[in-house]
Amino acid sequence: MLLLGKYWPLFLLFFYILSPIPYCISRRVVDDTDSTSNACKELAIFLTTGIVISAFGLPIVFARAEVIAWGACALVLTGNVVIFATILGFFLVFGSNDDFSWQQWAPN
């Protein structure tokens, strides 16, 4: 088994949790009526990009240091693509300011 007894790739769960936080904070702080870019939004995009790049880089570092096998690295990178595509899809579908939002399913 490729990952038997090696739990190092589970550190990526922190990246999955941390990746949407800067964007969510900037959406709360910034008034989105202005079409020009602002520093808070740009900082949030920069931090999110750094978190996502780190999530792809950490398994490669683990594989180069022979902490995990290269096959396990490939599986983790494939999982990263799926998870981050799901997070991106969520924000693309529910991130706009129209009537269709995730808040309509929230309990009142």
C-alpha positions as CSV (number, residue, x, y, z in Angstrom):
1,M,0.0,0.0,0.0
2,L,1.3,3.4,-0.9
3,L,0.2,5.3,2.1
4,L,0.2,2.5,4.7
5,G,1.3,3.9,8.1
6,K,2.3,7.3,6.6
7,Y,0.0,10.1,7.6
8,W,2.1,13.1,6.4
9,P,-0.3,14.0,3.5
10,L,-3.0,14.6,6.0
11,F,-1.3,18.0,6.7
12,L,-3.0,19.1,3.5
13,L,-6.3,19.2,5.3
14,F,-5.1,22.5,6.9
15,F,-4.6,23.9,3.4
16,Y,-8.1,22.8,2.4
17,I,-9.6,24.6,5.4
18,L,-7.4,27.7,5.1
19,S,-7.8,28.3,1.3
20,P,-11.3,29.9,1.3
21,I,-10.8,32.0,4.5
22,P,-8.9,35.0,2.9
23,Y,-11.5,35.4,0.2
24,C,-14.4,35.1,2.6
25,I,-12.9,37.7,4.9
26,S,-12.3,40.1,2.0
27,R,-15.9,39.7,0.8
28,R,-17.2,40.7,4.2
29,V,-14.9,43.7,4.5
30,V,-14.9,45.1,1.0
31,D,-17.9,46.8,-0.6
32,D,-18.1,45.1,-4.0
33,T,-20.0,47.9,-5.7
34,D,-16.8,49.5,-7.0
35,S,-15.6,47.8,-10.2
36,T,-12.0,48.8,-9.6
37,S,-9.6,46.5,-7.8
38,N,-8.7,47.3,-4.2
39,A,-5.8,46.2,-1.9
40,C,-7.9,44.0,0.4
41,K,-9.2,41.9,-2.5
42,E,-5.8,41.7,-4.1
43,L,-4.3,40.6,-0.8
44,A,-6.9,37.9,-0.4
45,I,-6.3,36.6,-3.9
46,F,-2.5,36.6,-3.2
47,L,-2.9,34.7,0.1
48,T,-5.3,32.2,-1.4
49,T,-2.9,31.6,-4.3
50,G,0.0,31.0,-1.8
51,I,-2.1,28.5,0.1
52,V,-3.0,26.6,-3.0
53,I,0.5,26.6,-4.4
54,S,1.8,25.4,-1.0
55,A,-0.8,22.6,-1.0
56,F,0.6,21.4,-4.3
57,G,4.2,21.8,-3.3
58,L,4.1,20.0,0.1
59,P,3.5,16.5,-1.4
60,I,6.3,17.1,-3.9
61,V,8.7,18.0,-1.0
62,F,7.6,14.9,0.9
63,A,8.3,12.7,-2.1
64,R,11.7,14.3,-2.8
65,A,12.6,13.8,0.9
66,E,11.4,10.2,0.5
67,V,8.8,10.6,3.3
68,I,6.1,9.3,0.9
69,A,6.4,7.4,-2.3
70,W,6.0,9.1,-5.7
71,G,2.8,7.1,-6.4
72,A,1.4,8.5,-3.2
73,C,2.5,12.0,-4.3
74,A,0.6,11.6,-7.5
75,L,-2.5,10.4,-5.7
76,V,-2.4,13.4,-3.3
77,L,-1.9,15.9,-6.2
78,T,-4.9,14.4,-8.0
79,G,-6.9,14.8,-4.8
80,N,-5.7,18.4,-4.6
81,V,-7.1,19.1,-8.1
82,V,-10.4,17.6,-7.1
83,I,-10.7,19.4,-3.8
84,F,-9.7,22.8,-5.1
85,A,-11.9,22.5,-8.2
86,T,-14.8,21.8,-5.8
87,I,-14.0,24.8,-3.7
88,L,-13.7,27.0,-6.8
89,G,-16.9,25.6,-8.2
90,F,-18.7,26.4,-4.9
91,F,-17.6,30.0,-5.0
92,L,-18.4,30.4,-8.7
93,V,-21.9,29.1,-8.2
94,F,-22.8,30.6,-4.9
95,G,-20.5,33.6,-4.8
96,S,-22.5,36.0,-6.9
97,N,-25.0,38.4,-5.4
98,D,-28.1,37.1,-7.0
99,D,-31.1,35.2,-5.6
100,F,-29.5,31.8,-5.8
101,S,-27.2,31.4,-2.9
102,W,-26.2,28.9,-0.3
103,Q,-27.9,30.9,2.4
104,Q,-31.4,29.8,1.1
105,W,-30.7,26.4,2.5
106,A,-29.5,27.6,5.9
107,P,-32.0,27.0,8.8
108,N,-33.8,30.1,9.9
